[in-house]
């Protein structure tokens, strides 16, 4: 039996399953909101555990230790793959005490226990582990026009938050003491995001969210998106809705085979209005941006970062793709609201791109407002 299977069986036993002669109950529902924790002693030194885990993350997720297991405080790391806090302390001699913590909101506790068991097993912990349910983190959410860079800029000073180069979320910052995190996730269209703040107290969560929402209201680029990619997503959603409606409305006594969604997408695209929208969206790439004063003209320039390597941030060359001008952009009636600028470009392939926003005032003086680099996966832009 493999180590993972042994750990899985142990996890089931810890949940009270696996009693001989007893029928297996249905899978456990998501646990009530709380913070699951466990503590164990490893015979390895702190330095040896890092060497052991470096090999593990390199093999399993193809990430180096500083990315997969960044240190966010002295002898405290964040396990990015499973969003877990890992604390190291002395245990006498060459041994080390390891404490794992992870919120269980919306996740089955047995799954979180399995992750913890796997990590403990790799560090030669004695089994079984003893788990504890600690009070939940208080959570607040909001829609936001911001990127991972904005999170780091606003919360990187004056707080205990540290940025995490996560591949699981659009952006993330975490704190070891007090325990807290801020998670950015895509939400809706036009490059929008939703931010979730979790902290040990409701007041701390609200305070962090307020600081973030106020801090992002500065001149600059808020988001970038492909109009064609968003239109494609709309077509897929409409086709999926038609397929679901056909299944619901059909007689339960009559077998109706699953409708081909590609066929339904074709029907949606053939609609005359959709044909017009497709023609208008082709090659259009849009940014949302903020300004805090009037400009005679705003210019948006797009550049390709050819040969970009995500692990190093280096690229071979910067190649101009195109630009657009927005004359006399009007300040929005609500302070902090964003404006839109569209640019016609060749169809972009997945890769890295730089966007520069410049403004020319009434006196004819031009200057850079903002400049940001994004990774485009063929559908969405996320700031590098």
Phi and psi in degrees as a GROMACS rama.xvg file:
@    title "Ramachandran Plot"
@    xaxis  label "Phi"
@    yaxis  label "Psi"
@TYPE xy
-70.0067  161.815  UNK-2
-59.8188  -40.8099  UNK-3
-62.9054  -41.6234  UNK-4
-64.6958  -39.5342  UNK-5
-61.486  -40.9666  UNK-6
-66.3327  -37.1626  UNK-7
-65.179  -43.6305  UNK-8
-61.231  -42.441  UNK-9
-62.3633  -39.6405  UNK-10
-62.9752  -40.1554  UNK-11
-63.8674  -39.5144  UNK-12
-64.3229  -38.5979  UNK-13
-64.807  -27.8571  UNK-14
-82.3746  -3.60004  UNK-15
90.814  12.6357  UNK-16
-91.7804  -179.51  UNK-17
74.487  17.1139  UNK-18
-75.1886  131.09  UNK-19
-61.7721  134.565  UNK-20
83.0091  2.51677  UNK-21
-108.629  133.591  UNK-22
-64.4721  140.766  UNK-23
-74.1782  126.592  UNK-24
-74.2562  167.793  UNK-25
-66.1299  161.454  UNK-26
-53.3752  142.717  UNK-27
-66.7866  141.545  UNK-28
-72.9564  166.988  UNK-29
-53.8696  139.042  UNK-30
-68.209  155.75  UNK-31
-62.3634  153.472  UNK-32
-59.4223  129.669  UNK-33
-173.622  178.928  UNK-34
-116.206  113.41  UNK-35
-82.5641  135.436  UNK-36
-138.392  155.41  UNK-37
-151.836  154.969  UNK-38
-136.065  137.582  UNK-39
-148.24  168.481  UNK-40
-111.994  131.081  UNK-41
-107.976  142.6  UNK-42
-72.6689  -5.13058  UNK-43
-86.2838  152.072  UNK-44
-74.5855  166.582  UNK-45
-57.3967  -44.636  UNK-46
-64.7233  -37.6917  UNK-47
-68.9182  -34.7531  UNK-48
-64.7831  -37.1429  UNK-49
-66.6405  -38.9074  UNK-50
-64.1887  -43.7174  UNK-51
-61.3225  -45.4294  UNK-52
-73.0666  -29.7494  UNK-53
-60.3431  -43.5625  UNK-54
-66.3243  -40.2381  UNK-55
-61.7883  -50.3009  UNK-56
-69.6261  -32.8892  UNK-57
-64.3087  -39.8204  UNK-58
-75.9196  -42.3593  UNK-59
-85.0212  -39.2039  UNK-60
-122.798  0.292998  UNK-61
65.674  29.3313  UNK-62
-122.281  143.353  UNK-63
-75.3526  159.032  UNK-64
-55.2109  -44.8983  UNK-65
-60.6646  -23.4778  UNK-66
-90.0176  -47.0832  UNK-67
-77.8303  -24.3953  UNK-68
-142.58  58.0673  UNK-69
-67.7452  146.549  UNK-70
-83.9222  121.754  UNK-71
-107.23  -9.05089  UNK-72
-162.954  165.459  UNK-73
-53.3508  118.554  UNK-74
57.9556  29.6415  UNK-75
-131.372  126.973  UNK-76
-122.356  162.01  UNK-77
-118.119  122.499  UNK-78
-85.4161  101.571  UNK-79
-68.1047  -34.6041  UNK-80
-59.0836  -39.8968  UNK-81
-120.246  12.0209  UNK-82
53.961  56.5343  UNK-83
-122.042  141.592  UNK-84
-85.2853  137.925  UNK-85
-129.995  116.192  UNK-86
-107.721  135.909  UNK-87
-114.777  140.4  UNK-88
-147.62  166.123  UNK-89
-71.3002  148.253  UNK-90
-134.333  12.8712  UNK-91
92.9313  133.9  UNK-92
64.3029  -135.665  UNK-93
-88.6281  -2.08505  UNK-94
-79.8076  159.702  UNK-95
-136.711  136.216  UNK-96
-87.2157  133.092  UNK-97
-122.514  128.524  UNK-98
-118.932  129.067  UNK-99
-112.805  138.227  UNK-100
-139.085  140.368  UNK-101
-158.649  127.058  UNK-102
-61.8019  145.846  UNK-103
-110.089  9.41732  UNK-104
-58.3534  121.817  UNK-105
77.6251  6.67679  UNK-106
-129.964  138.736  UNK-107
-62.4168  130.988  UNK-108
-61.1882  -31.1839  UNK-109
-63.9579  -31.9238  UNK-110
-68.8575  -43.6354  UNK-111
-63.8456  -40.4234  UNK-112
-62.2077  -37.9364  UNK-113
-63.0221  -42.2693  UNK-114
-59.8139  -44.7403  UNK-115
-66.0335  -40.1707  UNK-116
-63.3884  -39.0853  UNK-117
-63.1398  -46.2977  UNK-118
-64.2547  -42.9684  UNK-119
-63.0879  -40.4932  UNK-120
-62.2654  -36.7744  UNK-121
-70.9234  -19.6132  UNK-122
-102.153  15.9028  UNK-123
61.8422  38.7492  UNK-124
-74.8318  149.851  UNK-125
-73.9829  139.197  UNK-126
-109.784  155.182  UNK-127
-81.4467  162.879  UNK-128
-85.3718  155.385  UNK-129
-109.105  123.376  UNK-130
-104.449  149.892  UNK-131
-133.13  144.596  UNK-132
-103.343  113.495  UNK-133
-97.4691  165.177  UNK-134
-55.5613  146.503  UNK-135
-71.361  157.951  UNK-136
-78.8821  144.442  UNK-137
-85.1055  136.107  UNK-138
-124.777  137.803  UNK-139
-134.086  152.778  UNK-140
-137.2  160.369  UNK-141
-165.757  150.728  UNK-142
-72.799  147.179  UNK-143
-153.141  144.452  UNK-144
-101.611  91.3005  UNK-145
-161.385  169.023  UNK-146
-128.644  177.721  UNK-147
-61.775  -32.4904  UNK-148
-65.0058  -37.1114  UNK-149
-65.3823  -40.3009  UNK-150
-57.7464  -47.7321  UNK-151
-65.2031  -38.3057  UNK-152
-67.3411  -43.0607  UNK-153
-79.7259  -43.3629  UNK-154
-98.9078  -4.1122  UNK-155
-75.8621  -12.8105  UNK-156
-125.14  141.973  UNK-157
79.3677  4.60934  UNK-158
-137.803  171.099  UNK-159
-90.2469  7.37901  UNK-160
-71.5112  140.348  UNK-161
-124.868  137.139  UNK-162
-72.3443  143.412  UNK-163
-120.314  128.515  UNK-164
-81.6281  69.199  UNK-165
-79.549  144.722  UNK-166
-102.484  0.410966  UNK-167
-93.182  -21.1403  UNK-168
-134.139  164.912  UNK-169
-68.4491  -27.1833  UNK-170
-170.676  153.632  UNK-171
-159.187  141.304  UNK-172
-134.235  143.022  UNK-173
-134.601  157.243  UNK-174
-132.366  137.896  UNK-175
-87.405  -36.393  UNK-176
-148.326  108.038  UNK-177
-74.2054  159.822  UNK-178
-67.8755  123.808  UNK-179
-166.196  156.073  UNK-180
-149.174  157.548  UNK-181
-127.62  123.387  UNK-182
-120.859  131.698  UNK-183
-109.107  131.131  UNK-184
-136.008  148.294  UNK-185
-59.8719  145.073  UNK-186
-148.782  113.634  UNK-187
70.6877  -156.535  UNK-188
-99.1929  178.009  UNK-189
62.5092  33.0438  UNK-190
70.1323  18.6369  UNK-191
-73.2878  157.799  UNK-192
-133.619  163.448  UNK-193
-125.28  133.489  UNK-194
-109.573  137.347  UNK-195
-120.306  126.733  UNK-196
-114.3  127.258  UNK-197
-124.978  131.638  UNK-198
-146.764  170.442  UNK-199
-69.6231  -22.0902  UNK-200
-132.567  152.592  UNK-201
-63.3233  -36.7479  UNK-202
-64.8963  -41.2229  UNK-203
-65.8705  -39.4133  UNK-204
-63.6136  -45.2347  UNK-205
-65.5493  -39.675  UNK-206
-64.4041  -42.2187  UNK-207
-65.2088  -42.8209  UNK-208
-63.1006  -43.2621  UNK-209
-62.6894  -41.5852  UNK-210
-61.1058  -42.0024  UNK-211
-68.1759  -47.3496  UNK-212
-62.5842  -35.6121  UNK-213
-76.8756  -37.4047  UNK-214
-69.7146  -26.6616  UNK-215
-79.6478  -8.82481  UNK-216
-81.6187  67.8257  UNK-217
-129.439  156.899  UNK-218
-59.4819  138.116  UNK-219
150.65  -177.131  UNK-220
-81.6928  130.677  UNK-221
-96.2967  -38.4297  UNK-222
-164.58  160.922  UNK-223
-136.277  146.083  UNK-224
-156.935  157.496  UNK-225
-95.3033  122.266  UNK-226
-64.8451  -35.467  UNK-227
-68.7812  -41.2175  UNK-228
-62.4506  -38.7544  UNK-229
-71.075  -34.6132  UNK-230
-67.1118  -39.5407  UNK-231
-60.0706  -40.2881  UNK-232
-65.0856  -39.9957  UNK-233
-62.4288  -41.4592  UNK-234
-62.3235  -45.3697  UNK-235
-61.7984  -40.9952  UNK-236
-65.9816  -41.1972  UNK-237
-66.9591  -39.6524  UNK-238
-65.3808  -41.9403  UNK-239
-63.1936  -38.6412  UNK-240
-64.1635  -39.0117  UNK-241
-65.4644  -39.5385  UNK-242
-64.5623  -42.789  UNK-243
-66.0778  -40.6503  UNK-244
-63.469  -38.4223  UNK-245
-63.1875  -38.6583  UNK-246
-68.1212  -38.6691  UNK-247
-70.4562  -39.9735  UNK-248
-81.7484  -14.0855  UNK-249
-74.7073  154.717  UNK-250
-66.4027  137.145  UNK-251
-68.8914  -20.2542  UNK-252
-86.1783  -8.10461  UNK-253
-115.187  128.575  UNK-254
-76.5651  123.538  UNK-255
-118.563  115.392  UNK-256
-64.386  155.051  UNK-257
-59.1271  130.466  UNK-258
-75.0049  139.669  UNK-259
-68.608  114.949  UNK-260
-67.4633  -28.5596  UNK-261
-63.8477  -38.6173  UNK-262
-64.2098  -43.1853  UNK-263
-66.6304  -37.8049  UNK-264
-61.6436  -39.5742  UNK-265
-61.5688  -39.5151  UNK-266
-63.9891  -41.6419  UNK-267
-65.211  -43.8695  UNK-268
-66.121  -26.9373  UNK-269
-77.8979  -11.4234  UNK-270
-60.2274  132.176  UNK-271
-52.82  -40.7043  UNK-272
-65.712  -39.6093  UNK-273
-68.2864  -33.3676  UNK-274
-61.1272  -43.1995  UNK-275
-64.7955  -43.1014  UNK-276
-65.8117  -36.1734  UNK-277
-64.8938  -43.3954  UNK-278
-62.7672  -37.9289  UNK-279
-72.4899  -29.4517  UNK-280
-86.9999  -17.3131  UNK-281
-59.6349  120.383  UNK-282
75.8328  8.20457  UNK-283
-94.4685  122.86  UNK-284
-120.943  132.804  UNK-285
-124.594  145.096  UNK-286
-120.729  152.357  UNK-287
-107.601  136.715  UNK-288
-147.251  160.922  UNK-289
-118.522  145.624  UNK-290
-132.308  155.268  UNK-291
-117.076  9.97261  UNK-292
-154.945  169.031  UNK-293
-79.5768  143.397  UNK-294
-128.082  146.793  UNK-295
-72.6442  -30.0591  UNK-296
-158.656  141.714  UNK-297
-119.371  132.313  UNK-298
-116.293  133.616  UNK-299
-114.691  122.694  UNK-300
-117.41  135.72  UNK-301
-111.935  135.139  UNK-302
-132.027  142.813  UNK-303
-91.4795  134.936  UNK-304
-97.4637  86.4838  UNK-305
-65.6648  137.584  UNK-306
69.783  27.4359  UNK-307
-67.5582  133.095  UNK-308
-109.237  116.695  UNK-309
-68.1045  -28.385  UNK-310
-75.0502  -23.9014  UNK-311
-114.617  -20.1875  UNK-312
78.5969  6.82636  UNK-313
-92.5754  153.117  UNK-314
-143.783  160.72  UNK-315
-79.4167  -40.1965  UNK-316
-161.653  155.901  UNK-317
-106.98  124.441  UNK-318
-121.679  124.356  UNK-319
-67.2524  135.839  UNK-320
-109.392  -35.2255  UNK-321
163.083  170.574  UNK-322
-150.29  164.572  UNK-323
-139.764  155.419  UNK-324
-119.356  137.813  UNK-325
-117.829  103.623  UNK-326
-76.437  138.787  UNK-327
45.3973  55.4971  UNK-328
-63.4647  131.993  UNK-329
-84.4374  136.777  UNK-330
-63.5529  133.6  UNK-331
-64.7821  152.096  UNK-332
-63.9149  -28.1746  UNK-333
-102.684  123.895  UNK-334
-59.1769  134.106  UNK-335
91.0956  -10.0194  UNK-336
-71.1321  157.385  UNK-337
-101.257  159.53  UNK-338
-111.486  169.282  UNK-339
-123.216  137.961  UNK-340
-134.707  124.246  UNK-341
-102.461  144.929  UNK-342
-134.827  130.5  UNK-343
-85.3359  122.796  UNK-344
-135.763  162.225  UNK-345
-61.335  155.281  UNK-346
-57.8395  124.868  UNK-347
-85.4567  135.07  UNK-348
-88.19  161.014  UNK-349
-55.589  136.468  UNK-350
161.676  -167.858  UNK-351
-101.604  140.703  UNK-352
-139.951  146.82  UNK-353
-113.43  136.885  UNK-354
-121.599  127.709  UNK-355
-115.411  131.534  UNK-356
-113.418  121.155  UNK-357
-126.663  151.665  UNK-358
-130.339  146.972  UNK-359
-119.631  121.312  UNK-360
-83.34  -176.795  UNK-361
-64.011  -25.2833  UNK-362
-85.3979  -0.361805  UNK-363
86.1605  7.49738  UNK-364
-82.5064  123.874  UNK-365
-102.882  147.456  UNK-366
-160.396  158.163  UNK-367
-79.7474  130.772  UNK-368
-90.5734  -43.6912  UNK-369
-163.674  159.636  UNK-370
-151.166  129.896  UNK-371
-140.471  152.328  UNK-372
-112.472  139.304  UNK-373
-129.935  152.055  UNK-374
-102.989  127.256  UNK-375
-108.857  121.661  UNK-376
-96.3834  11.4672  UNK-377
100.356  -14.0445  UNK-378
-128.011  -48.4894  UNK-379
-129.534  156.264  UNK-380
-104.978  131.232  UNK-381
-129.171  133.6  UNK-382
-64.4736  138  UNK-383
